[in-house]
Amino acid sequence: MAPNDSSTALLHDIVVVGGRAAGIELVTILGDRLGKRRQARITLIEKSRTHLRKPLLHGSPPAA
């Protein structure tokens, strides 16, 4: 896609800085809702190339 393409000129640019759990979740939702419809370009800026998801490690153990 060319940088001066008229179809990309009207897109919003959304930049999310920080890709922890909330940043990754936000970028995923925005990509699904806006990116797929070509209403916005979504960019995630994160210094790490990987992310280890650790959901609920800090919470109470599950009931037996």
SULWOCOR-V896929 format. One line per field, one symbol per residue. ss: DSSP state (A for helix, B for strand, O for the rest). phi: phi as a letter, one per 30 degrees, with the letter a starting at -180 (. if undefined). A space follows every 50 residues. Layout:
BEGIN
ss=???
phi=???
END
This chain:
BEGIN
ss=OOOOOAAAAOOBBBBBBOOOAAAAAAAAAAAAAAAOOOOBBBBBBOOOOO OOOOOOOOOOOOOO
phi=.ddcdddcdcddcccccjcdeddddddddddddcddchcaccbccbdddb bcdbdidddddddd
END
